[in-house]
Amino acid sequence: PCRGWRPALRPPDAIRGKAMARWPTFIGSGRRPLVMIPGGGGWSSRRSGGLWPAERFAVVANQSSAECIVLLSGAGDEQAVRETRGGIAKPTLVINLAQITVDEVAVLSDLSLGVIGHDGDALHVAAAAGASVLAVVRRPDIPPRGDRVVPLWTDDFGRFPARQVVETLSKQARIDSYA
């Protein structure tokens, strides 16, 4: 792609309405969930690299201003999602990527407070949808491209603090509310 090019994904209104009707407790009517992808977030392949610890995703979920959480589970992500879900004290919806479309992920992302995850299919879709994305990444990961993407680089997922993600999410929310 050309330098500076950003992918864009705008699902039709019919898909948006269908998604809002499918998950009314979590999106719409002013509710903006925090979408988290604690595993690789791929539709067909499992992430080969390491993962940021599940308990750190749970800490971010609990400390965020979101009233509810949506966890996206990709191929091979069951354990990471189960461990993350176990530590979250807020209403949480787990959605298996195999059961939804790219457009539905785009709608969920667009209507969210933000999307947090690793380099994977679902995170790239969220960025293309224009969502506020926090990518927890380490080399050789490729964070998604987008105007509202913040890559959070680390050399060691095990040492990367949840506090840094919570602070960045909070800062991003303040920016978005004044934009």
C-alpha positions in Angstrom: 0.0 0.0 0.0 1.0 3.6 -0.4 2.7 5.4 2.4 0.1 6.9 4.8 -2.7 4.8 3.4 -5.3 3.7 5.9 -7.8 0.8 5.3 -11.4 1.8 5.8 -14.4 -0.5 6.6 -17.9 1.0 6.8 -20.6 -1.7 7.2 -24.0 -1.0 5.7 -26.7 0.4 8.1 -28.6 -2.9 7.9 -25.6 -4.7 9.4 -25.3 -2.0 12.1 -29.0 -2.4 13.0 -28.8 -6.2 13.0 -25.7 -6.1 15.4 -27.5 -3.6 17.7 -30.5 -5.9 17.8 -28.4 -9.0 18.4 -26.5 -7.5 21.4 -28.9 -4.9 22.8 -27.6 -5.2 26.4 -24.0 -4.4 25.3 -24.3 -1.8 22.4 -26.7 0.9 21.6 -28.8 3.3 23.7 -25.7 5.1 24.8 -23.9 2.0 26.1 -20.3 1.7 24.8 -18.6 -1.5 25.8 -14.8 -2.0 26.0 -13.9 -4.6 23.4 -11.0 -6.8 24.3 -9.1 -9.4 22.3 -7.0 -11.3 24.9 -5.9 -14.0 22.5 -4.7 -13.7 18.9 -8.1 -12.6 17.5 -7.8 -14.5 14.3 -10.6 -16.0 12.3 -8.7 -19.0 11.0 -5.3 -19.2 12.5 -3.9 -19.2 16.0 -1.4 -16.5 17.1 2.2 -18.0 17.0 3.8 -15.4 19.2 3.2 -14.8 22.9 0.3 -13.0 24.6 -0.1 -10.3 27.2 -1.3 -12.1 30.4 -5.0 -12.6 30.7 -5.1 -11.1 34.2 -3.8 -7.8 32.8 -6.7 -7.6 30.4 -9.0 -8.2 33.3 -7.4 -5.4 35.3 -7.8 -3.0 32.4 -11.5 -4.1 32.0 -12.2 -3.6 35.7 -10.5 -0.2 35.9 -11.9 1.2 32.7 -14.9 3.5 32.6 -16.8 1.0 30.5 -20.0 -0.4 32.1 -19.7 -3.7 30.1 -17.0 -5.7 28.3 -17.1 -7.6 25.1 -14.4 -10.3 24.7 -13.7 -11.5 21.1 -12.4 -15.1 20.9 -10.5 -16.2 17.8 -9.1 -19.5 16.7 -7.3 -21.1 19.6 -8.1 -18.3 22.0 -10.4 -20.2 24.4 -8.0 -20.4 27.3 -6.9 -16.8 27.2 -10.6 -15.7 27.0 -11.7 -18.0 29.8 -8.9 -16.7 32.1 -9.6 -13.1 31.2 -13.4 -13.6 31.7 -12.7 -15.1 35.1 -11.1 -11.9 36.4 -13.7 -9.4 35.2 -16.3 -8.1 37.6 -18.5 -6.3 35.0 -21.2 -7.7 32.7 -19.2 -9.5 30.0 -20.2 -10.9 26.7 -17.9 -13.5 24.9 -18.3 -13.7 21.2 -16.6 -16.3 19.1 -15.2 -14.8 15.9 -16.3 -18.0 14.0 -19.9 -17.0 14.7 -19.8 -13.4 13.4 -18.7 -11.5 10.3 -16.0 -9.0 9.7 -18.8 -6.3 9.3 -20.2 -7.2 12.7 -16.8 -6.9 14.3 -16.5 -3.5 12.6 -19.8 -2.4 14.1 -19.0 -3.6 17.6 -15.6 -1.9 17.4 -17.1 1.4 16.0 -19.7 1.5 18.8 -17.2 0.7 21.6 -15.3 2.8 24.0 -12.2 1.3 22.6 -10.6 -2.0 21.4 -7.6 -3.6 23.1 -5.7 -6.5 21.7 -2.7 -8.1 20.0 -1.7 -8.0 16.3 -4.5 -10.1 14.8 -7.4 -10.1 12.3 -10.0 -8.6 14.7 -7.8 -5.8 15.8 -7.0 -4.8 12.2 -10.8 -4.8 11.5 -11.4 -2.6 14.5 -8.8 -0.1 13.2 -10.3 -0.2 9.7 -13.7 0.6 11.2 -12.2 3.8 12.8 -12.4 2.6 16.4 -10.1 3.8 19.1 -7.5 0.9 19.1 -4.8 0.1 21.7 -2.5 -2.5 20.2 -0.3 -4.3 22.8 2.6 -5.4 20.5 6.1 -6.6 20.4 8.5 -7.1 17.5 7.9 -8.6 14.9 4.1 -7.7 15.3 2.6 -5.3 12.9 0.1 -3.0 14.6 -2.9 -2.0 12.6 -3.0 1.3 10.8 -5.5 4.0 11.5 -6.0 7.5 12.8 -7.1 6.3 16.2 -4.6 3.5 16.7 -2.1 3.7 19.5 0.6 1.0 19.5 1.9 0.1 22.9 5.3 -1.5 22.3 7.0 -3.8 24.7 9.9 -6.2 24.6 8.3 -8.5 27.2 4.5 -9.1 27.5 5.1 -10.5 31.0 6.5 -7.2 32.3 4.2 -4.8 30.5 2.0 -3.2 33.2 -1.8 -3.0 33.0 -1.5 0.6 34.4 0.0 1.8 31.2 -2.9 0.5 29.1 -5.5 1.9 31.6 -3.8 5.3 31.5 -3.6 5.3 27.7 -7.3 4.2 27.4 -8.4 6.9 29.8 -6.4 9.5 27.8 -7.8 8.3 24.5 -11.4 8.5 26.0 -10.8 12.1 27.0 -9.5 13.0 23.5 -12.5 11.2 21.9 -15.0 13.1 24.1 -13.6 16.4 23.0 -13.0 15.6 19.3 
